[in-house]
């Protein structure tokens, strides 16, 4: 488990540590209106902004903020790389090309596929994955909404509108919750919607 192997599990829960180590690093942050937490480049009102990581920590913790913010798919900042220990199974079976970090509050990803295998590890909070096999892609109406590419689904995997998407009732949805210290392996092209905890994760 990450809690047993990673210095990151102990250290990254402390915003003071993050400010000290990488507060002056520039990061690209996604932002969206406060009444939504569905982050994707295809959603309404989606924008990106560059800011210092210390500024990101400040705005994301501001309960009076008028925007929601998400640090997504950010290359691990150099001073934090020493806090990462590659999971054994990644060393044994996968080619480690990229390690990214995500940081947000209550975020929700639209159901989508990735073209690479993923190991997701949670340092704080929790994430709940709703997963559908790529062999059931014909049930998720992939790309069947304006501006949606073929690797995105317009169906909410947790609360599907079965009148609008009746085939989805035939899909088998796996629900997996990973908490701080847990990791999840997700194979290439498996559909997944990710709902995050209302606190930082």
Secondary structure by P-SEA (a helix, b strand, c coil): ccccccccccccccaaaaaaccccbbbbbbbcccccccccccccccbbbbbcaaaaaaaaacccccbbbbbccccccccccccccccccccccccccbbbbbbbcccccccccccbbbbbbbcccccccbbbbcccccccccccccccccccccccccccccccccccccbbbbbbbbcccbbbbbcccccbbbbbccccc
